[in-house]
Amino acid sequence: MKRDFLAETDFSKDEIVDVFKLARELKDKTQKGIEHHILKGKVLAMIFQKPSNRTRVSFEVGMFQLGGHAVYLGPQEIGLGTRESVPDVARVLERFSQGIMARVFGHHLVTGLAASARIPVINGLSDLLHPCQILGDLLTIIEHKGHYEGIKLAYVGDGNNIVNSFINVAGILPLDLRIATPMDYEPNADILKAARARGVSQIKLTQDPVEAVAGADVIYTDTWASMGQESETEMRRKIFRAYQVNDALTAHAAKDYIFMHCLPAHRGDEVTDAIMDGPHSVIFDEAENRMHIQKAIMVKLMA
């Protein structure tokens, strides 16, 4: 039976741990130049409503390293849900490929593709969730901290898809998650309620970034205005000014904290150059690990 990866909750704890293990094995083989053509002859159809540097390159190169091939399908090729219905797109692509990755605006588009396709569908990003990013982030935390259990992770900024995904995974893996957002910019209430009900992690919401960062092992931020919110940029810049990750804020964290950002970053807004390029930053390890974790996910679903 085919499986999809649309949200972190599509995998159990044991399956997520297995994905971490497989990703590290595949990364080791890549770094040693060992061929691992597990998906030889298979094709991944990549649907992009939103452009992306890391998502396209990581999936495309990842499929190449696995011995397969990736096909890029931009808005001009498909017009997902407008020029062509979501079910029709799914049913066409399943005839040519063995998997679909979609980077979209509305989350209903990835769920619609999954409901109609007989091949696995992977959520490369939606406005609600960013599951591949978060598993890649946790892989990076494991590499730098040795574990994820009980890690004090402080997220500072907009309660967006990154935060929703961290909350989702905190309902599966034991974390100490602190989230600082301005009023009216909190994460999804239903996702938060469901994760808290599982009782796996401590999940704290606050409007005080200092409270969130105090003693943190990891400090994470994201852009204040995501793709599609460009018209709100100046307004958000005023609202989020106190949430900038800078030397004054990070002084409250653990001495050996690491700084993370899913990129692209608006330097001088949500984070300063000093933090982005400083000794605590692991942002480029984090970017690389997107590919390794996605390779593991593709192997799990498509092999």
C-alpha positions in Angstrom: 0.0 0.0 0.0 1.4 3.4 -1.0 2.2 5.9 1.7 2.6 9.7 1.7 4.6 12.2 3.7 2.4 15.3 4.1 2.9 15.9 7.8 5.3 14.8 10.5 2.5 12.8 12.0 2.4 10.5 8.9 5.4 8.7 10.5 5.6 7.1 13.9 8.4 7.8 16.3 10.2 4.6 15.3 9.8 5.5 11.6 11.3 9.0 12.1 14.2 7.5 14.0 14.7 5.1 11.1 14.7 8.0 8.7 17.4 9.7 10.7 19.5 6.6 10.7 19.1 6.0 6.9 19.8 9.7 6.2 23.1 9.5 8.1 24.0 6.3 6.2 23.2 7.9 2.8 25.1 11.0 3.8 28.2 9.0 4.7 28.0 7.1 1.4 27.7 10.4 -0.5 30.7 11.9 1.3 32.8 8.8 0.6 31.7 8.7 -3.1 30.0 5.4 -2.7 27.2 4.9 -5.3 23.8 4.1 -3.8 21.4 3.8 -6.7 18.5 2.6 -4.6 15.9 4.3 -6.9 17.5 3.5 -10.2 15.1 4.0 -13.0 12.5 5.8 -10.9 11.2 9.3 -11.5 10.1 12.0 -9.1 7.6 14.6 -10.5 8.3 17.9 -8.7 5.4 20.4 -8.7 6.4 24.0 -7.8 3.8 26.7 -7.1 6.4 28.5 -5.1 10.0 28.9 -6.4 12.8 27.6 -4.2 16.6 27.2 -4.2 17.1 24.5 -1.6 13.9 22.5 -2.3 14.5 22.1 -6.0 18.2 21.4 -5.8 18.0 19.1 -2.8 15.3 16.9 -4.4 16.8 16.9 -7.9 20.4 16.2 -6.8 19.1 13.7 -4.2 17.2 11.7 -6.9 20.3 11.8 -9.2 22.4 10.4 -6.4 19.9 7.7 -5.7 20.1 6.7 -9.4 16.7 8.2 -10.4 15.5 11.3 -12.2 13.5 14.3 -11.1 11.2 16.3 -13.4 10.6 20.0 -12.6 7.1 21.2 -13.2 6.6 25.0 -12.6 3.3 27.0 -12.4 3.5 27.5 -16.2 3.5 23.8 -16.9 0.5 22.8 -14.7 -1.5 25.6 -13.2 -2.4 23.3 -10.3 -6.1 23.6 -9.5 -6.7 26.3 -12.1 -5.6 25.2 -15.6 -5.9 21.6 -14.5 -7.7 20.0 -11.6 -5.7 18.5 -8.7 -7.1 15.0 -9.3 -6.3 15.1 -13.0 -2.8 16.2 -12.3 -2.3 13.4 -9.8 -3.7 10.8 -12.2 -1.6 11.9 -15.1 1.7 12.1 -13.1 1.2 8.6 -11.6 1.4 7.2 -15.2 4.8 8.7 -15.7 6.5 8.7 -12.3 6.9 6.8 -9.1 6.5 9.7 -6.7 5.3 13.3 -6.5 6.8 16.2 -4.5 4.7 19.3 -4.3 5.7 22.8 -3.0 2.5 24.7 -2.8 0.5 27.5 -1.1 -2.6 25.8 0.2 -2.1 22.6 2.2 -5.3 21.2 0.6 -3.4 20.9 -2.6 -0.9 18.3 -1.3 -3.7 16.4 0.5 -5.7 16.5 -2.8 -2.8 15.1 -4.7 -2.3 12.3 -2.2 -6.0 11.4 -2.2 -6.0 11.0 -6.0 -2.6 9.6 -6.8 -1.7 5.9 -6.5 2.0 6.8 -5.9 3.6 8.5 -2.9 3.2 12.2 -2.4 5.7 14.3 -0.4 5.0 17.7 1.0 7.9 19.9 -0.1 6.2 22.8 1.7 2.7 24.2 2.2 1.5 27.3 4.0 0.6 25.0 6.9 3.6 22.7 7.2 7.2 22.2 6.2 7.9 18.6 7.2 11.0 17.8 5.2 12.7 20.9 6.6 11.9 20.0 10.2 13.3 16.5 9.9 16.4 17.9 8.2 16.7 20.4 11.1 16.5 17.6 13.7 19.1 15.6 11.8 21.3 18.7 12.1 20.6 19.0 15.8 21.6 15.4 16.3 24.9 16.0 14.4 25.8 19.0 16.5 24.3 18.1 19.9 24.4 14.3 19.8 20.7 13.9 20.5 17.3 15.5 20.2 15.7 14.2 23.5 14.9 17.1 25.8 16.7 19.7 23.6 15.8 23.2 24.6 14.7 24.6 21.2 13.6 28.3 21.1 11.8 29.6 18.1 11.5 33.4 17.8 9.4 35.1 15.2 6.3 34.4 13.1 4.1 31.4 14.0 4.3 30.0 10.5 4.6 26.6 8.8 8.0 26.0 10.4 6.6 26.4 13.9 3.5 24.2 13.1 5.9 21.5 12.0 8.0 21.7 15.1 4.9 21.5 17.2 3.8 18.4 15.2 7.1 16.7 15.7 7.1 17.6 19.4 3.9 15.5 19.7 6.1 12.5 18.6 9.6 13.2 19.8 10.5 14.5 23.3 11.6 18.2 23.0 11.5 21.2 25.2 10.0 23.6 22.7 9.7 27.4 23.5 7.9 29.6 20.9 8.0 33.4 21.1 5.6 35.3 18.7 3.9 38.6 18.9 0.2 38.6 19.8 -2.0 37.5 16.9 0.9 35.7 15.2 0.8 32.5 17.1 1.0 29.0 15.5 -2.0 26.9 14.4 -4.2 26.3 17.5 -5.5 22.9 16.4 -2.0 21.6 15.8 -0.9 22.9 19.2 -3.8 21.4 21.0 -3.2 18.0 19.3 0.5 17.9 20.1 -0.1 19.0 23.8 -2.7 16.2 24.1 -0.1 13.6 23.3 1.9 14.7 26.3 5.3 13.9 24.8 7.0 17.3 25.0 7.0 20.6 26.9 5.6 23.2 24.5 5.5 26.8 25.8 4.1 29.8 24.0 5.2 33.3 25.1 5.3 36.8 23.7 8.7 37.4 25.3 11.7 36.3 23.2 14.1 36.5 26.1 11.9 34.1 28.1 12.0 31.7 25.1 15.7 31.9 24.6 16.8 31.6 28.2 19.2 28.6 28.5 18.3 27.4 24.9 20.4 24.8 23.2 19.0 25.9 19.8 17.7 29.2 18.6 15.7 29.2 15.4 14.1 31.9 13.4 12.5 32.5 10.0 11.5 35.4 7.8 8.9 37.7 9.2 7.0 37.9 5.9 6.8 34.6 4.0 6.1 34.1 0.3 2.7 35.5 -0.5 2.9 38.0 2.4 5.1 40.6 0.6 2.5 43.3 1.0 2.7 43.0 4.8 6.5 43.4 4.9 6.7 46.9 6.3 3.9 46.3 8.8 5.5 43.1 10.0 8.9 44.7 10.3 7.5 47.1 12.9 5.6 44.4 14.8 8.5 41.9 14.9 11.3 44.4 15.6 11.7 43.1 19.2 12.0 39.5 17.9 15.3 40.0 16.0 17.9 37.3 16.8 21.0 39.4 17.6 23.9 39.4 20.1 21.7 40.9 22.9 19.1 38.1 22.6 21.5 35.2 22.1 23.4 36.3 25.3 20.5 34.6 27.2 21.0 31.2 25.6 23.3 28.4 26.6 27.0 29.2 25.8 27.2 26.4 23.3 23.8 27.1 21.6 23.5 26.7 17.8 21.6 29.1 15.5 19.3 27.7 12.8 17.3 29.3 9.9 15.5 27.5 7.1 16.6 30.2 4.6 16.3 32.4 2.7 17.1 34.9 5.3 16.4 38.7 5.3 19.6 39.8 7.0 19.1 42.8 9.2 15.5 41.9 9.8 14.9 38.6 11.7 18.6 38.0 12.2 21.8 40.0 12.1 24.9 39.2 10.0 26.9 38.7 13.2 24.6 35.7 14.1 24.2 34.3 10.6 27.9 34.2 10.0 29.0 33.7 13.6 30.5 30.6 15.3 27.2 29.4 16.5 25.5 29.3 13.1 24.9 25.9 11.5 22.6 27.2 8.7 24.6 25.7 5.8 24.9 22.3 7.5 21.1 22.6 7.9 20.6 23.4 4.3 22.7 20.4 3.2 20.8 18.1 5.4 17.6 18.8 3.6 18.9 16.6 0.8 20.0 13.8 3.0 16.8 13.6 4.9 14.7 13.8 1.7 16.7 11.0 0.2 15.9 8.9 3.2 12.2 9.8 2.9 12.1 9.0 -0.8 13.8 5.7 -0.3 11.3 4.9 2.5 8.3 5.7 0.2 9.5 4.9 -3.3 12.0 2.0 -3.0 
